[in-house]
Structures are given as structure tokens and as C-alpha cells.
Amino acid sequence: MKHHDTRPPAERAVLVGVGPKSQTALIRSSLEELRRLADTAGALVVGETTQALARFDPATLVGAGKVSEIAGMCAGLRAGTVIFDLELAPGQQKNLEKALPGIKIVDRTRLILDIFASRARTSEGRLQVESAQLSYMLPRLTGAWRAFSQQAGGIGTRGPGERKLEYEKRHIQSRLKFLKAELERVRSARRLRRERRARVPVPQLALVGYTNVGKSTILNRLVGSHAAHADDKLFATLDPTARRVRLPEGGWAVATDTVGFIQRLPTSLIAAFRSTLEEVEAADCLLVIGDASSPQLEEQRASVDATLADLDTKGIPRVEVFNKADRLTAHARADLSRLRPHAVLMSAVTGEGVAEVLARVESALSHRWLKREIDLPHAAGGLARHFYESAQVLSHETRGEKTRWRLRVTVENWKRLQALISEC
């Protein structure tokens, strides 16, 4: 029996790269990234164009001449969607919809939100996506938007899009108020969990980096399993995944895989995912991961640094890792090692560099986590309960009249344990 593919055909899309004349290289690299975003969202990119401007056109962003050119491209390439590589103001969106009748207008923010909607797996992730989407939609509730919401889905209509665009503004505002309260409840619960976790003697490690650099694959390699969802798509990970990682000198850390960063990441999205990103702020060590094989490595690292600067990460030790080293030529490897002598070259595929990464993590944790050896008489065995409650017990062995305890313990907990030990 012959099976027919019932999936709708991919949307044929034209991409529009936009930026200042002084940033032509950024326009090109960002457009390449937009192509990958469009592919992740399920679009078929059939054409591209760029516009470098001394100043953006307040009416259409790109100017009447470029709009006319885009209309011709859509007609010739049978494209029904145009994706702009910047966030459009509501007025610009409305003017473009009038100038390009029958064409769906999508900007970078709407495209990323659409991908987020398809990636959210937890209730918290779905709440965050819906809040961000509705905040974006609210000032854009025009007749054209309602018309598109009634069409058969597609890019920009996933998540709450199809069902929520029919609401009046007051209904969306009411829903946003509810979502804000729910997210605050989630944030409070997360804060309590984090406080409880801070009392539990386990170091916290956060994997951060540009989207699609291999963070999830690295986490799986460090853990020795396939616990984290890894995929060669942008934003394959949206909800944080936490797993235990064994450390070289004994004990373990909890490693959390986080949502990837991206160029021109809208501040509204950072705000929407604030509670998730708080996991980064609570870490004892950041594993900052880059794609060693990417031609845009430096631009991507700059975006990561800028996003981390917006978070409260000052003072948290960082281990810099360049993944996908197996894709480098010997010459490229030597160049990268010279430019970034303190970074670890790693391959999550082959396992190269894993031991060095873990050793660097162990060293980085020492700023807050001390390793201590204590010889206690057997009569002081009652302290064992406090050791297990306030420290990681790496080992303990009987040595004649005493027991030697090897601990990994925070500076704060060590002070408390010292007070108890002095009383024995």
C-alpha cells in the first residue's frame, strides 16, 4: 500500500538581511544565521537579499525601492513569506503587509519565538514562550495579523499564535497578567529549590554558549549517557537539563545544559527566560563553549559575553572550551591555540579534551569548594552525620585509632564544621 506524505509543503521564503552600512560583515553573518533559523522553523529559503543603510526607513525599515524589489522576488520565486533579519516596529509591520499583499511578513523575533514554541517541553518553558509571544503580538494586532492567524498555520503561528490572535487586546492583557503571576510562582519555587540545593554539598556547573555549539552533546559525554537532547538544529535545547557529572578527584557536580545564545537576541526573550537563566547566575563554575569550526567564532563569543554581562555572572569562574576540534585542520588548530592559549580544545564526538575539561572544572571549583583531610578519633564518629549533611565525603578510611576523612566542602560550611570539630 502506498503511503502519501500528508505534511504541508514547506513555506517558500525570501530572507532580507538589514543593517548599518558600517556593519556589512555583520549583515552577512547574521543573514547566514537567519537561514539556519528559517531551516529550523521548517521554511524553504528560495531567495535572499540585503540592504545596508545609513539610516533605517521609519516606514518600512528598508525603503520603498527595496520593498518593490522584494515584491518582484516573491512573484518570481513563488515565495509566500518574507523574513526580515531585524525586529520590525508594529508600524513597519503594518506598512509592509500593505505593500506586500498576500505575503506573510515575519521578523527575526517572531521567527525565534516560533522555534521556541516548537522546542518548549516543560510547563515552565511553555509559560515563558507564551508570555513572550503574547507580549510581542499585543502591539501588532492588526487586520492583517488576524487574517494570517486564520490561515493554515505555518511559521510564526505555533504555540499560542493561532488561538490567541483572535482575542481582543483586553483578553491578551488579562492572559499576560495571569502568565506573569504563574512565572513568578515558578520563579519563587525555583529560588527555594536553589536555596535548598545551596545547602546540599554539590557544586553547580552551568554549560553556556552559542546555540548549536554542542552543549548537549558535551553534557552527554561528561555524564557518559544520552540524557540531554542533542540535535543539529538551532535551539535544540530550550528547557534546562541537569545531570550529575563525576569529578576526577572524587565526588560529583550537577551540570546544567542551558538554552543557547544567539546574535541579536531580543531583550524581550532574555526577560521571558529570566528564571531559566537564573540557573547560570547560581552556578559555581561556567563552562563557556564555542564551536571551534565556526567561521563566526569570534562574533559568537562576543554575543555570549554580551549576554552573560546582562546576567549576574561577575566573579563566577569560567572554563573556556572550543568544541568540534575534530573538524579542524592542524594549521587551524595551531592558530586557535595561539589565539586562545587558555582554552581547551575538545571534541564531544571523539572524547578529545574531556579529561582536561573536567580537570579545569575541578580547579575552577576550588575558589569556593575546598578539599580537606581530617583525622578524627573513633569516639568523634558522631560528626559523620554533619560531614554527610554539609560536605561531599570523597573517602574515609580507618587508620589505627583514627578515621581519615577526605571532604569537598564550601568555605561557609567548612567554618561551621570547624566549630563542631573544635568542640570534640
C-alpha positions in Angstrom: 0.0 0.0 0.0 1.4 3.4 -1.0 1.7 6.0 1.8 1.2 9.6 1.0 3.1 12.4 2.8 0.3 14.4 4.4 2.6 17.1 5.8 2.0 20.6 4.3 4.7 21.8 1.8 7.4 23.9 3.3 6.8 27.6 3.2 8.8 29.3 0.4 10.6 32.2 2.0 12.7 35.2 1.0 15.3 36.4 3.6 16.1 40.1 4.0 19.4 41.0 5.7 19.4 44.5 7.1 21.9 46.6 8.9 24.0 49.8 9.0 26.5 50.5 6.2 29.3 50.3 8.7 28.4 46.6 9.6 28.3 44.8 6.2 30.2 41.8 7.6 27.7 41.5 10.5 24.8 41.7 7.9 26.3 38.8 6.0 27.0 36.6 9.0 23.6 37.4 10.6 21.9 36.5 7.3 23.6 33.2 7.3 22.4 32.5 10.8 18.9 33.6 9.7 19.0 31.0 7.0 19.7 28.3 9.6 16.9 29.7 11.8 14.5 29.6 8.9 15.5 26.0 8.2 15.0 25.1 11.8 11.5 26.6 11.6 10.7 24.5 8.6 11.0 27.1 5.8 12.4 26.5 2.3 14.6 29.5 1.6 14.3 30.3 -2.1 15.9 33.8 -2.2 18.0 36.3 -0.2 18.7 40.0 -0.4 20.5 42.5 1.8 20.2 46.2 2.5 22.9 48.3 4.1 21.6 51.7 5.1 22.9 54.9 6.6 19.6 55.1 8.5 16.7 52.8 8.7 13.5 53.8 6.9 10.9 54.5 9.7 8.0 53.4 7.4 9.3 50.0 6.1 12.8 49.6 7.6 14.3 49.0 4.1 12.8 51.8 1.9 10.3 51.8 -0.9 12.8 50.7 -3.6 13.9 47.6 -1.7 10.2 46.8 -0.9 9.5 46.8 -4.7 12.5 44.6 -5.3 11.2 42.1 -2.6 7.8 42.1 -4.2 9.4 41.1 -7.6 11.5 38.4 -5.9 8.4 36.9 -4.2 6.5 36.8 -7.5 9.4 35.3 -9.5 10.3 32.8 -6.8 6.7 31.9 -5.8 7.5 32.9 -2.2 4.7 33.5 0.2 6.8 34.5 3.2 9.4 37.3 3.7 11.6 37.1 6.8 13.5 40.2 8.0 16.7 39.9 10.0 15.7 42.6 12.5 12.7 43.2 14.7 10.1 45.3 12.9 8.3 48.0 14.7 4.5 47.5 14.7 4.0 50.3 12.2 6.7 48.9 9.9 5.0 45.5 10.0 1.7 47.1 9.1 3.1 49.1 6.2 5.0 46.1 4.8 1.8 44.0 4.9 0.0 46.7 2.9 2.9 47.0 0.4 3.2 43.2 0.0 -0.4 42.0 0.0 -0.8 38.2 0.4 2.7 37.9 1.7 3.4 36.8 5.3 5.8 39.2 7.0 8.0 37.6 9.7 10.8 39.4 11.6 13.7 37.8 13.5 12.0 38.0 16.8 8.8 36.3 15.6 10.9 33.6 13.9 12.9 32.8 17.1 9.7 32.8 19.1 8.2 30.3 16.7 11.2 28.0 17.1 11.0 28.4 20.9 7.3 27.4 20.8 8.2 24.1 19.0 11.0 23.4 21.4 9.4 24.0 24.8 8.9 20.7 26.6 8.2 21.7 30.2 5.3 23.6 31.6 7.7 26.4 32.6 9.1 26.6 29.1 5.7 26.8 27.6 4.7 29.6 30.0 7.8 31.6 29.1 7.2 31.2 25.4 3.6 32.1 25.6 4.3 35.2 27.7 7.0 36.3 25.2 4.8 35.6 22.2 1.8 37.5 23.5 3.9 40.5 24.6 5.2 40.6 21.0 1.8 40.2 19.5 -0.1 42.7 21.6 1.0 45.9 19.7 0.7 44.1 16.4 -3.0 43.1 16.5 -3.9 44.4 13.0 -6.4 43.2 10.5 -3.5 41.6 8.5 -2.4 39.7 11.6 -5.9 38.4 12.2 -6.1 37.3 8.6 -2.8 35.4 8.8 -3.9 33.8 12.1 -6.9 32.2 10.3 -4.7 30.6 7.6 -3.4 27.1 7.9 -0.6 27.5 10.4 3.0 27.8 9.4 5.9 29.9 10.6 5.0 32.4 13.3 1.7 30.7 14.2 2.9 27.9 16.5 2.4 28.0 20.2 -0.4 30.3 21.2 -0.4 32.1 17.9 -3.4 30.6 16.2 -5.7 30.6 19.1 -4.6 33.8 20.8 -4.7 36.2 17.9 -8.4 36.1 17.9 -8.6 37.6 21.3 -9.2 41.3 21.9 -6.3 43.2 23.5 -8.0 43.1 26.9 -8.1 39.3 26.8 -4.4 39.1 25.9 -3.6 41.6 28.6 -5.6 39.5 31.1 -3.7 36.4 30.0 -0.4 38.2 30.3 -1.2 39.2 33.8 -2.0 35.5 34.6 1.2 34.3 33.0 3.3 36.9 34.9 1.8 35.6 38.2 2.4 32.0 37.2 6.0 32.7 36.2 6.6 34.5 39.4 5.3 31.4 41.3 7.6 29.2 39.2 10.5 31.6 39.9 9.8 31.5 43.7 9.7 27.7 43.6 13.0 27.7 41.7 14.5 30.1 44.2 13.5 27.8 47.0 14.9 24.8 45.2 18.1 26.7 44.6 18.4 27.7 48.3 17.9 24.0 49.3 20.4 22.9 46.8 22.9 25.5 48.1 22.7 23.7 51.5 23.3 20.4 49.8 27.1 19.8 49.3 27.1 19.6 45.5 28.9 22.1 43.2 26.8 23.6 40.4 28.2 23.7 36.8 26.4 25.6 34.0 27.0 24.9 30.3 26.6 28.1 28.4 27.4 29.1 24.8 26.1 30.0 21.4 23.2 27.9 20.0 24.2 24.7 18.3 27.8 24.6 19.5 27.3 21.1 21.0 26.5 21.9 24.7 24.0 19.0 24.9 26.4 16.5 23.3 29.2 17.7 25.7 26.9 17.1 28.7 26.1 13.6 27.4 29.9 13.0 27.0 30.6 14.3 30.5 27.8 12.3 32.1 28.5 9.2 30.0 24.9 8.9 28.7 22.4 10.4 26.3 20.4 12.2 29.0 20.3 15.6 27.2 18.5 16.1 23.9 21.1 16.8 21.2 20.2 17.8 17.7 21.9 19.6 14.8 19.4 22.4 15.0 19.4 25.8 16.5 17.8 25.9 19.9 17.6 22.1 20.2 17.7 22.7 24.0 15.2 25.2 25.4 14.4 23.8 28.9 17.4 23.3 31.2 18.6 19.7 31.7 20.6 18.9 34.9 22.7 15.8 35.4 25.4 14.6 37.8 29.0 14.6 36.5 31.7 12.7 38.2 34.8 14.8 39.1 38.4 13.5 38.7 39.3 13.7 42.4 36.1 12.1 43.6 32.6 13.4 44.2 30.5 15.0 41.6 28.9 18.2 40.3 25.5 18.9 39.0 25.9 20.2 35.4 23.0 22.1 33.7 22.6 22.5 30.0 21.0 25.8 29.1 19.3 27.5 26.2 21.8 28.7 23.6 22.5 32.3 22.9 22.4 34.0 19.6 23.3 37.2 17.8 20.7 40.0 18.1 18.8 38.0 20.8 15.9 40.3 21.6 15.9 41.6 25.1 12.3 40.6 25.5 13.4 37.0 25.1 16.1 37.4 27.7 13.5 38.8 30.1 11.0 36.0 29.3 13.6 33.3 30.1 15.0 35.1 33.1 14.0 32.4 35.6 15.8 29.8 33.5 18.9 31.9 33.1 19.0 32.4 36.9 20.4 28.9 36.9 23.5 30.4 35.2 23.8 33.1 37.9 23.7 30.4 40.7 26.5 28.3 39.2 29.8 27.7 40.9 31.5 27.4 37.5 30.6 28.3 33.9 31.6 26.0 31.1 31.6 28.6 28.2 31.5 26.6 25.0 32.3 27.7 21.5 32.3 26.0 18.1 36.0 25.7 17.1 35.0 25.1 13.4 32.7 28.1 13.0 33.9 30.9 10.7 31.9 33.2 13.0 33.6 32.0 16.2 34.7 35.5 17.4 31.3 37.1 16.7 29.5 34.2 18.5 31.8 34.5 21.5 31.1 38.3 21.6 27.4 37.6 21.7 27.8 35.1 24.5 29.9 37.5 26.5 27.4 40.3 26.0 24.5 38.1 27.2 26.5 36.9 30.2 27.3 40.6 31.0 23.5 41.2 31.2 23.3 38.5 33.8 24.7 38.5 37.3 27.8 36.3 36.5 30.6 38.5 37.6 33.0 36.6 39.8 31.9 33.2 38.7 35.0 31.2 37.4 34.8 30.2 33.7 36.3 27.4 31.8 36.6 28.2 28.1 36.0 25.2 25.8 36.2 25.0 22.0 34.1 22.0 20.8 34.2 20.3 17.4 38.1 20.3 17.4 37.9 17.1 15.3 36.8 19.3 12.4 39.9 21.5 12.5 43.0 21.1 10.3 46.4 21.0 12.0 47.0 24.6 10.9 43.6 25.9 12.2 44.2 24.1 15.5 47.6 25.7 16.0 46.2 29.2 15.2 43.3 28.8 17.6 45.6 27.5 20.4 47.9 30.5 19.8 44.9 33.0 19.9 43.2 31.3 22.9 46.0 29.7 24.9 43.9 29.2 28.0 41.0 27.5 26.2 40.5 23.7 26.0 40.2 22.2 22.5 37.6 19.4 22.8 35.6 17.0 20.7 32.4 15.7 22.2 32.3 13.2 19.3 35.8 11.6 19.8 36.2 12.4 23.5 39.3 14.5 23.0 39.8 17.0 25.8 37.2 15.6 28.1 39.7 14.8 30.9 41.3 18.2 30.6 37.9 19.9 30.8 37.0 18.0 34.0 40.4 18.9 35.5 39.9 22.6 34.7 36.4 22.4 36.3 37.9 20.8 39.4 40.4 23.6 39.6 37.8 26.3 39.0 35.6 25.0 41.8 38.4 25.4 44.3 37.6 29.1 44.7 34.5 28.1 46.7 34.9 24.4 47.3 37.8 23.4 49.5 39.3 19.9 49.8 40.1 19.0 53.4 41.5 15.9 55.1 40.7 15.4 58.8 41.8 12.7 61.2 39.3 12.1 63.9 39.3 9.6 66.8 36.7 6.9 66.5 35.0 8.5 69.6 34.1 11.5 67.4 32.1 9.3 65.0 29.0 11.4 65.7 30.4 14.1 63.4 30.0 11.8 60.4 26.3 12.9 60.1 27.4 16.5 59.9 30.0 15.6 57.2 27.4 14.0 55.0 24.9 16.8 55.5 27.4 19.7 54.9 30.1 18.3 52.6 30.9 15.8 49.9 32.6 12.8 51.5 35.2 11.8 49.0 36.6 8.9 51.1 37.0 7.8 54.7 39.4 5.1 56.0 40.4 3.7 59.3 44.0 4.4 60.4 44.7 2.9 63.7 42.9 4.9 66.4 41.5 7.4 64.0 39.5 7.7 60.8 40.8 9.9 58.0 38.0 11.8 56.2 38.5 13.5 52.8 35.9 16.1 52.2 34.9 18.6 49.5 33.2 21.5 51.3 32.2 25.1 50.7 34.1 27.8 52.6 30.9 28.6 54.5 30.2 25.0 55.5 33.8 24.4 56.4 33.7 27.2 59.0 30.6 25.5 60.6 32.3 22.1 60.6 35.5 23.6 62.1 33.4 24.9 65.0 31.9 21.4 65.6 35.3 19.7 65.3 36.8 22.1 67.9 34.2 21.0 70.4 35.2 17.4 70.2 
